[in-house]
Structures are given as structure tokens and as C-alpha cells.
Amino acid sequence: MAAPPSAALRTRPGSLASRRGPLPGFGLSLGVALFWLSALVLIPLGALLLRPWELGVSGLWRSLSEPRVLAALRLSFLGALTASAVTLPFGLLLAWVLVRDRFPGRRLLDAMVDLPFALPTAVAGLALTALYAPNGWLGAPLAALGVKVAYTPLGVILAMAFVGLPFIVRTVEPVLRDLPREAEEAAATLGASRPQILWRVVLPALAPALLAGFAMASARAIGEYGSVIFIAGNMPMVSEIAPLVIVTRLEQFDYAGAAAVGLAMLALSFLLLLALNLATRFWRPV
């Protein structure tokens, strides 16, 4: 039976109905989305990319090759990677406890994980400094053992770990909740020990989520300012972070120099996130 004329019109290639997208008003929605993306992301990034070149190539290189700037960039990136690596097993353990175990106070612990999200960063920095200062509740016993936390790179890493932990927990938690237990039970019936089940069954399935959480925690820690600035001590070449160098140059009205440091942080962060994203995408559980 031949299709009705109306049906043929609707399915005819090149007709208005065939060119319509699945969403009504897709063109308008796309235009609004691109407008806000440009206003909030692309235009500011474009300004950041263009402003440092006012110094010229030699001036840009001279601005970025200062020992103080290099030391600050090194501390920000290496500190963020170290903090995320140290936090990774603790985040996995915390996510495991919240998903697999039932105990009194679990909901309270679950709410406390999000505390770094809600707590103002300056308040977090002040609290960490009060705790780990040489005369603080935790800093005094550590100082007696010869370990100084506040006003050292160790304090910077501690603050970065504090702000990065929730990203790891919240990234791993839904994947762990949806992970079927049949594979673990099958491995147990075949004689595998608990460490073998964790290493050969659970961790390969959680590896992409762990890498994603590591990437988000590192990105958050690299640009962290408020919670780090108080406990760092801000000693040049020792405990000064790259965001503080940017703020210092802005206070000196060196806008091009501040943008140069921001451009370096943007480029290094992009390369780091790209590498982690590629590792997550091409990961294949064994």
C-alpha cells in the first residue's frame, strides 16, 4: 500500500520535517549555550591568551623564567600531584566504607565529605593553620617529633589534600555502588583471597573512576588559593604558590606579568588534564 501524501512529505529527504532536530528550538538553545560559553569561558580565556604577549616573546620568557616564578609553579603542580596521589587511597577507602558498610553515623560521615565544598576556603585555611601551627593542637605534638607542617611545603600539600579529597570520593562512590558483586563472589569461590579480589577484580573496574577523581582533585588543588595561603607562610622560593605570585603582580599593576603566569598555569593544567583524560579513555580493565 502506498504511503499517504502527508507521510511521504514528512519523510521526503530535504523536506522541512526531515531537517528538524530531535529537540524543538535546537538552534535557539545552541545559540544561547554558545553565548554563555563565550561570555563565561572563551572570552576570558582569549584575554588571558592575548595579554601576556604585550611583553613580547623575550619579555614573556624573562617573566616566566624568574626563579621565584619557577619555584612557585613547581610547588603548585608537584604539590597538587603529591596531594592527590596521597589522598587517592584514602578517598577509595572512604568511598568503600560509605557504600559497602552500614554503621551508626554513616550519614553524618557522608555529609562531612562535602564539607570542603561548602566551607569557605579562607575559613578552611585558618582552621588548618590553627591546628597545625607550632603551638596548635596537632602542630605541637608533631613539632616535638621534629615535624613542622605549617608554613612549609608540607602544609601546602595538606591543604591541597583537604580540598581534593571530596572529588575522589564522589567520583568513585557511584561507580562502586553500581559495581556488581557477582564477580567478587565468583573469584572467592575459585579460591581467591581478599587482597587478590581487590587487586584483580575491584581495582581494574574502578581504575577509570580513580583516574578521573585524581584529575579533578589535582585541577582543584593547582588553582587553590584561600585554604593554602594561610598555612603556606608565603615564603618566596620555599612555600609560595603560583596563584599568590599572580596576586602579587596584580597588586603591583603588572597585569601582563600576572597574565603570563596565568598562561603558564593554563598550559600546564591543560597538558596534565589531557594526559589524565587520555589515560582514562584508553584504560581497559584486565
TAGI-V257659 format. One record per residue. N is the residue number from 1. RES is the residue in one letter. SS is DSSP state (helix for helix, strand for strand, loop for the rest). Layout:
n=[N:N]
res=[RES:RES]
ss=[SS:SS]
//
This chain:
n=[1:2:3:4:5:6:7:8:9:10:11:12:13:14:15:16:17:18:19:20:21:22:23:24:25:26:27:28:29:30:31:32:33:34:35:36:37:38:39:40:41:42:43:44:45:46:47:48:49:50:51:52:53:54:55:56:57:58:59:60:61:62:63:64:65:66:67:68:69:70:71:72:73:74:75:76:77:78:79:80:81:82:83:84:85:86:87:88:89:90:91:92:93:94:95:96:97:98:99:100:101:102:103:104:105:106:107:108:109:110:111:112:113:114:115:116:117:118:119:120:121:122:123:124:125:126:127:128:129:130:131:132:133:134:135:136:137:138:139:140:141:142:143:144:145:146:147:148:149:150:151:152:153:154:155:156:157:158:159:160:161:162:163:164:165:166:167:168:169:170:171:172:173:174:175:176:177:178:179:180:181:182:183:184:185:186:187:188:189:190:191:192:193:194:195:196:197:198:199:200:201:202:203:204:205:206:207:208:209:210:211:212:213:214:215:216:217:218:219:220:221:222:223:224:225:226:227:228:229:230:231:232:233:234:235:236:237:238:239:240:241:242:243:244:245:246:247:248:249:250:251:252:253:254:255:256:257:258:259:260:261:262:263:264:265:266:267:268:269:270:271:272:273:274:275:276:277:278:279:280:281:282:283:284:285:286]
res=[M:A:A:P:P:S:A:A:L:R:T:R:P:G:S:L:A:S:R:R:G:P:L:P:G:F:G:L:S:L:G:V:A:L:F:W:L:S:A:L:V:L:I:P:L:G:A:L:L:L:R:P:W:E:L:G:V:S:G:L:W:R:S:L:S:E:P:R:V:L:A:A:L:R:L:S:F:L:G:A:L:T:A:S:A:V:T:L:P:F:G:L:L:L:A:W:V:L:V:R:D:R:F:P:G:R:R:L:L:D:A:M:V:D:L:P:F:A:L:P:T:A:V:A:G:L:A:L:T:A:L:Y:A:P:N:G:W:L:G:A:P:L:A:A:L:G:V:K:V:A:Y:T:P:L:G:V:I:L:A:M:A:F:V:G:L:P:F:I:V:R:T:V:E:P:V:L:R:D:L:P:R:E:A:E:E:A:A:A:T:L:G:A:S:R:P:Q:I:L:W:R:V:V:L:P:A:L:A:P:A:L:L:A:G:F:A:M:A:S:A:R:A:I:G:E:Y:G:S:V:I:F:I:A:G:N:M:P:M:V:S:E:I:A:P:L:V:I:V:T:R:L:E:Q:F:D:Y:A:G:A:A:A:V:G:L:A:M:L:A:L:S:F:L:L:L:L:A:L:N:L:A:T:R:F:W:R:P:V]
ss=[loop:loop:loop:loop:helix:helix:helix:helix:helix:helix:helix:loop:loop:loop:loop:helix:helix:helix:helix:loop:loop:loop:loop:loop:loop:helix:helix:helix:helix:helix:helix:helix:helix:helix:helix:helix:helix:helix:helix:helix:helix:helix:helix:helix:helix:helix:helix:helix:helix:helix:helix:helix:helix:helix:helix:helix:helix:helix:helix:helix:helix:helix:helix:helix:loop:loop:helix:helix:helix:helix:helix:helix:helix:helix:helix:helix:helix:helix:helix:helix:helix:helix:helix:helix:helix:helix:helix:helix:helix:helix:helix:helix:helix:helix:helix:helix:helix:helix:helix:helix:loop:loop:loop:loop:loop:helix:helix:helix:helix:helix:helix:helix:helix:loop:helix:helix:helix:helix:loop:loop:helix:helix:helix:helix:helix:helix:helix:helix:helix:helix:helix:helix:loop:loop:loop:loop:loop:loop:helix:helix:helix:helix:helix:helix:loop:loop:loop:loop:loop:loop:loop:loop:helix:helix:helix:helix:helix:helix:helix:helix:helix:helix:helix:helix:helix:helix:helix:helix:helix:helix:helix:helix:helix:helix:helix:helix:helix:helix:loop:loop:loop:helix:helix:helix:helix:helix:helix:helix:helix:loop:loop:loop:loop:helix:helix:helix:helix:helix:helix:helix:helix:helix:helix:helix:helix:helix:helix:helix:helix:helix:helix:helix:helix:helix:helix:helix:helix:helix:helix:helix:helix:helix:loop:loop:loop:helix:helix:helix:helix:helix:helix:helix:loop:loop:loop:loop:loop:loop:loop:loop:loop:helix:helix:helix:helix:helix:helix:helix:helix:helix:helix:loop:loop:loop:helix:helix:helix:helix:helix:helix:helix:helix:helix:helix:helix:helix:helix:helix:helix:helix:helix:helix:helix:helix:helix:helix:helix:helix:helix:helix:helix:loop:loop:loop:loop:loop]
//
